[in-house]
Amino acid sequence: MKISVVVGDLSSSGAGRWGGAVRPFLLSQALQQLNLEVEMVGFVQNEDQPVTTNTQIPIISVPRKHNFYPQFFISAQQLLRQITGDIIYAYKPKPTSWGLSLIKKWQTHRPVILDIDDWELSWHGGDQWKYSPTFRQLARDVLKPDGALRQPDYPFYLKWMESLVSKADVITTHNQFLQKRFGGVYVPNGKDVHLFDPAKYNPQDSRSRYGLSEYRILMFPGAPRPYKGVEDVLMALDRLDQPDLRLVIVGGSPYDNYDQELTDKWGRWIIKIPKSPSTEMPGIVAAAHIIVIPQRDSPAAQAQFPLKLTDGMAMAKPILSTRVGDIPEILGDTGYIVDPESPEQLAESIQSIFTHWEEAEAKGKQARLKCTAQYSLEAMSAILSDVIAKVSSQ
């Protein structure tokens, strides 16, 4: 049986940004563990390089030469011809993935699974977003070459796509917020716990390799954005004012200049490590003393399963996070939880973790055990096995 995983954006600023470490690649790897043939099909911007990963997943990249309706349909037709799986697995309820997968379903009567790993409308105001243009605005949105209604993933179309999620044969999500909103099967993000294995790395060697030996390292292995709470950690470091503490940000943001804004204000606490291949991430995470995931309590954060959470769990690191979304349930008593947007609580916890370091290391070891049992690729595969069996029997 062949599965086509359809991704709207495989470019370096989309699903291709971490070289195979984000949700569609995790789904594909978990499906491969079931001895299924898996291919990934998706758009790349015409000027972008084809996505490269360290996985063994065949990737069919379709150049998106046309970014606006109606010319976009030319690129869409090219992608539709490349979807050849017996089952179609659409990633995100967007016109560029879910919309095209639905068209393929209607053309071929093949079953479609829809994976929802973000509430896409949360970036545009959520349920409060409405499109109520004046006649003049409507004309501009339709007639201008880059008008809003000519953009394939404009919120108007995202809302329309949400209304069609019931057309999926099965829906999968990765947290309770999304499951309550859209229904479906809970499939948590799995980590390759064989790659992320702390026994293979010496933390002191890793710190030496990245020039971090003289510091106590808090690490944020992801792309900073305001809702992710990195500012709260930096304010906590201001409160502690201990010169050997540093926040290491790995990869940085591909979206805007937010990294630079943080550096301009808190540069004395920040060390940046450039974006690295996914196979190098375990060695980088090994250099951390504490992994910090300080999410703020926003709809965007509630709808996410932070991948960096399982990075730290798999590598047996003490993890400091916030009471947002599923994080308290995922960590349980294997990590440290504080209120969101509370620099003072973060500061107190950082101080306490280093003061009671043996206890923190023991929690890290428990976190790895929990990750292996509940948040590994093997655990993910076990759930997807039932999903595929259900779809195949329909």
DALINWO-V614399 format. One record per residue. N is the residue number from 0. RES is the residue in three letters. PHI is phi in whole degrees, -180 to 180 (NA if undefined). D_FIRST is the distance of its C-alpha to the first C-alpha in whole Angstrom. Layout:
n | res | phi | d_first
N | RES | PHI | D_FIRST
N | RES | PHI | D_FIRST
This chain:
n | res | phi | d_first
0 | MET | NA | 0
1 | LYS | -115 | 4
2 | ILE | -115 | 7
3 | SER | -102 | 10
4 | VAL | -91 | 13
5 | VAL | -103 | 16
6 | VAL | -122 | 19
7 | GLY | -70 | 23
8 | ASP | -143 | 25
9 | LEU | -101 | 24
10 | SER | -75 | 27
11 | SER | -69 | 30
12 | SER | -103 | 31
13 | GLY | -112 | 28
14 | ALA | -66 | 24
15 | GLY | -86 | 25
16 | ARG | -71 | 29
17 | TRP | -113 | 28
18 | GLY | 62 | 26
19 | GLY | 101 | 22
20 | ALA | -111 | 24
21 | VAL | -110 | 24
22 | ARG | -49 | 21
23 | PRO | -63 | 18
24 | PHE | -73 | 18
25 | LEU | -65 | 18
26 | LEU | -59 | 16
27 | SER | -64 | 13
28 | GLN | -65 | 15
29 | ALA | -65 | 14
30 | LEU | -67 | 11
31 | GLN | -63 | 11
32 | GLN | -67 | 13
33 | LEU | -92 | 10
34 | ASN | 62 | 9
35 | LEU | -99 | 6
36 | GLU | -82 | 6
37 | VAL | -126 | 9
38 | GLU | -130 | 11
39 | MET | -115 | 14
40 | VAL | -123 | 16
41 | GLY | -170 | 20
42 | PHE | -85 | 24
43 | VAL | -126 | 26
44 | GLN | -62 | 30
45 | ASN | -55 | 31
46 | GLU | -90 | 34
47 | ASP | -83 | 31
48 | GLN | -75 | 30
49 | PRO | -57 | 26
50 | VAL | -63 | 25
51 | THR | -121 | 25
52 | THR | -137 | 23
53 | ASN | -100 | 23
54 | THR | -96 | 20
55 | GLN | -102 | 17
56 | ILE | -94 | 15
57 | PRO | -62 | 15
58 | ILE | -120 | 17
59 | ILE | -108 | 18
60 | SER | -96 | 21
61 | VAL | -107 | 23
62 | PRO | -60 | 27
63 | ARG | -93 | 28
64 | LYS | -79 | 31
65 | HIS | -125 | 32
66 | ASN | -97 | 33
67 | PHE | -133 | 35
68 | TYR | -66 | 34
69 | PRO | -86 | 34
70 | GLN | -63 | 34
71 | PHE | -56 | 31
72 | PHE | -63 | 29
73 | ILE | -65 | 29
74 | SER | -65 | 27
75 | ALA | -62 | 25
76 | GLN | -62 | 24
77 | GLN | -63 | 23
78 | LEU | -68 | 20
79 | LEU | -57 | 19
80 | ARG | -69 | 18
81 | GLN | -88 | 16
82 | ILE | -85 | 14
83 | THR | -119 | 11
84 | GLY | -71 | 8
85 | ASP | -71 | 6
86 | ILE | -127 | 8
87 | ILE | -106 | 11
88 | TYR | -121 | 13
89 | ALA | -87 | 17
90 | TYR | -102 | 19
91 | LYS | 81 | 22
92 | PRO | -81 | 24
93 | LYS | -116 | 25
94 | PRO | -57 | 26
95 | THR | -76 | 24
96 | SER | -130 | 21
97 | TRP | -65 | 21
98 | GLY | -61 | 23
99 | LEU | -69 | 21
100 | SER | -65 | 18
101 | LEU | -63 | 20
102 | ILE | -60 | 21
103 | LYS | -64 | 17
104 | LYS | -62 | 16
105 | TRP | -69 | 20
106 | GLN | -73 | 19
107 | THR | -116 | 16
108 | HIS | 62 | 16
109 | ARG | -82 | 12
110 | PRO | -69 | 12
111 | VAL | -128 | 14
112 | ILE | -102 | 15
113 | LEU | -115 | 18
114 | ASP | -101 | 19
115 | ILE | -118 | 23
116 | ASP | -116 | 25
117 | ASP | -154 | 28
118 | TRP | -90 | 30
119 | GLU | -60 | 30
120 | LEU | -72 | 34
121 | SER | -63 | 35
122 | TRP | -74 | 36
123 | HIS | -124 | 38
124 | GLY | 105 | 40
125 | GLY | 65 | 37
126 | ASP | -68 | 39
127 | GLN | -79 | 42
128 | TRP | -72 | 40
129 | LYS | -141 | 42
130 | TYR | -107 | 42
131 | SER | -132 | 45
132 | PRO | -81 | 47
133 | THR | -73 | 50
134 | PHE | -61 | 50
135 | ARG | -66 | 51
136 | GLN | -66 | 48
137 | LEU | -59 | 46
138 | ALA | -62 | 47
139 | ARG | -63 | 47
140 | ASP | -65 | 43
141 | VAL | -93 | 42
142 | LEU | -94 | 44
143 | LYS | -65 | 45
144 | PRO | -55 | 42
145 | ASP | -114 | 41
146 | GLY | -59 | 42
147 | ALA | -57 | 40
148 | LEU | -76 | 38
149 | ARG | -98 | 37
150 | GLN | -91 | 35
151 | PRO | -56 | 31
152 | ASP | -107 | 31
153 | TYR | -63 | 34
154 | PRO | -51 | 35
155 | PHE | -55 | 35
156 | TYR | -79 | 32
157 | LEU | -62 | 31
158 | LYS | -65 | 32
159 | TRP | -64 | 31
160 | MET | -62 | 27
161 | GLU | -60 | 28
162 | SER | -69 | 29
163 | LEU | -106 | 26
164 | VAL | -64 | 24
165 | SER | -67 | 24
166 | LYS | -77 | 22
167 | ALA | -72 | 19
168 | ASP | -70 | 17
169 | VAL | -147 | 17
170 | ILE | -111 | 19
171 | THR | -120 | 19
172 | THR | -139 | 23
173 | HIS | -125 | 24
174 | ASN | -159 | 28
175 | GLN | -69 | 30
176 | PHE | -57 | 32
177 | LEU | -70 | 28
178 | GLN | -66 | 27
179 | LYS | -66 | 31
180 | ARG | -79 | 31
181 | PHE | -117 | 27
182 | GLY | 78 | 26
183 | GLY | 97 | 22
184 | VAL | -103 | 21
185 | TYR | -80 | 23
186 | VAL | -126 | 21
187 | PRO | -67 | 23
188 | ASN | -65 | 23
189 | GLY | -99 | 22
190 | LYS | -111 | 24
191 | ASP | -76 | 24
192 | VAL | -76 | 26
193 | HIS | -84 | 26
194 | LEU | -74 | 27
195 | PHE | -88 | 29
196 | ASP | -124 | 32
197 | PRO | -63 | 35
198 | ALA | -65 | 36
199 | LYS | -89 | 35
200 | TYR | -133 | 38
201 | ASN | -105 | 42
202 | PRO | -56 | 42
203 | GLN | -67 | 46
204 | ASP | -64 | 44
205 | SER | -65 | 42
206 | ARG | -64 | 45
207 | SER | -64 | 47
208 | ARG | -60 | 44
209 | TYR | -102 | 44
210 | GLY | 70 | 48
211 | LEU | -115 | 48
212 | SER | -61 | 50
213 | GLU | -89 | 53
214 | TYR | -121 | 51
215 | ARG | -93 | 49
216 | ILE | -105 | 46
217 | LEU | -96 | 44
218 | MET | -125 | 41
219 | PHE | -116 | 39
220 | PRO | -88 | 36
221 | GLY | -167 | 35
222 | ALA | -97 | 36
223 | PRO | -63 | 39
224 | ARG | -144 | 39
225 | PRO | -53 | 42
226 | TYR | -73 | 40
227 | LYS | -86 | 39
228 | GLY | 77 | 43
229 | VAL | -60 | 43
230 | GLU | -59 | 47
231 | ASP | -66 | 48
232 | VAL | -66 | 47
233 | LEU | -67 | 49
234 | MET | -67 | 52
235 | ALA | -64 | 52
236 | LEU | -66 | 52
237 | ASP | -60 | 55
238 | ARG | -66 | 57
239 | LEU | -72 | 56
240 | ASP | 50 | 58
241 | GLN | -108 | 57
242 | PRO | -66 | 57
243 | ASP | -95 | 54
244 | LEU | -88 | 52
245 | ARG | -143 | 49
246 | LEU | -102 | 46
247 | VAL | -98 | 43
248 | ILE | -104 | 41
249 | VAL | -104 | 38
250 | GLY | 97 | 36
251 | GLY | 76 | 38
252 | SER | -95 | 37
253 | PRO | -88 | 36
254 | TYR | -97 | 37
255 | ASP | -160 | 41
256 | ASN | -102 | 44
257 | TYR | -60 | 44
258 | ASP | -54 | 44
259 | GLN | -67 | 47
260 | GLU | -62 | 49
261 | LEU | -64 | 48
262 | THR | -65 | 49
263 | ASP | -60 | 52
264 | LYS | -94 | 53
265 | TRP | -128 | 52
266 | GLY | -56 | 52
267 | ARG | -70 | 54
268 | TRP | -99 | 51
269 | ILE | -101 | 48
270 | ILE | -124 | 46
271 | LYS | -106 | 43
272 | ILE | -115 | 41
273 | PRO | -64 | 39
274 | LYS | -55 | 35
275 | SER | -129 | 33
276 | PRO | -57 | 30
277 | SER | -60 | 28
278 | THR | -70 | 29
279 | GLU | -90 | 32
280 | MET | -62 | 32
281 | PRO | -59 | 33
282 | GLY | -66 | 36
283 | ILE | -70 | 37
284 | VAL | -62 | 36
285 | ALA | -58 | 38
286 | ALA | -74 | 41
287 | ALA | -77 | 42
288 | HIS | -87 | 44
289 | ILE | -133 | 43
290 | ILE | -94 | 39
291 | VAL | -113 | 41
292 | ILE | -130 | 38
293 | PRO | -92 | 41
294 | GLN | -53 | 39
295 | ARG | -91 | 42
296 | ASP | -86 | 41
297 | SER | -125 | 40
298 | PRO | -56 | 37
299 | ALA | -62 | 35
300 | ALA | -73 | 35
301 | GLN | -62 | 35
302 | ALA | -89 | 31
303 | GLN | -117 | 30
304 | PHE | -114 | 29
305 | PRO | -62 | 31
306 | LEU | -63 | 29
307 | LYS | -67 | 32
308 | LEU | -63 | 33
309 | THR | -77 | 30
310 | ASP | -56 | 31
311 | GLY | -69 | 34
312 | MET | -62 | 33
313 | ALA | -62 | 31
314 | MET | -91 | 34
315 | ALA | 59 | 36
316 | LYS | -95 | 39
317 | PRO | -60 | 41
318 | ILE | -121 | 40
319 | LEU | -115 | 42
320 | SER | -141 | 40
321 | THR | -126 | 41
322 | ARG | -80 | 41
323 | VAL | -138 | 38
324 | GLY | 58 | 35
325 | ASP | -87 | 33
326 | ILE | -56 | 35
327 | PRO | -59 | 37
328 | GLU | -72 | 35
329 | ILE | -65 | 32
330 | LEU | -75 | 35
331 | GLY | 59 | 37
332 | ASP | -95 | 40
333 | THR | -95 | 39
334 | GLY | -146 | 40
335 | TYR | -120 | 43
336 | ILE | -122 | 43
337 | VAL | -129 | 46
338 | ASP | -70 | 46
339 | PRO | -68 | 45
340 | GLU | 55 | 47
341 | SER | -131 | 49
342 | PRO | -57 | 51
343 | GLU | -67 | 53
344 | GLN | -69 | 51
345 | LEU | -61 | 49
346 | ALA | -61 | 52
347 | GLU | -62 | 53
348 | SER | -69 | 49
349 | ILE | -59 | 49
350 | GLN | -62 | 53
351 | SER | -67 | 52
352 | ILE | -61 | 49
353 | PHE | -71 | 51
354 | THR | -70 | 54
355 | HIS | -115 | 52
356 | TRP | -67 | 49
357 | GLU | -63 | 49
358 | GLU | -63 | 48
359 | ALA | -64 | 45
360 | GLU | -65 | 44
361 | ALA | -64 | 43
362 | LYS | -62 | 41
363 | GLY | -60 | 39
364 | LYS | -66 | 38
365 | GLN | -66 | 37
366 | ALA | -63 | 35
367 | ARG | -63 | 33
368 | LEU | -60 | 33
369 | LYS | -67 | 32
370 | CYS | -62 | 29
371 | THR | -61 | 28
372 | ALA | -77 | 27
373 | GLN | -118 | 26
374 | TYR | -130 | 25
375 | SER | -101 | 23
376 | LEU | -61 | 20
377 | GLU | -65 | 19
378 | ALA | -66 | 21
379 | MET | -63 | 19
380 | SER | -62 | 15
381 | ALA | -62 | 17
382 | ILE | -71 | 17
383 | LEU | -65 | 14
384 | SER | -59 | 12
385 | ASP | -69 | 15
386 | VAL | -62 | 14
387 | ILE | -65 | 10
388 | ALA | -62 | 11
389 | LYS | -65 | 14
390 | VAL | -65 | 12
391 | SER | -67 | 10
392 | SER | -87 | 13
393 | GLN | -78 | 15
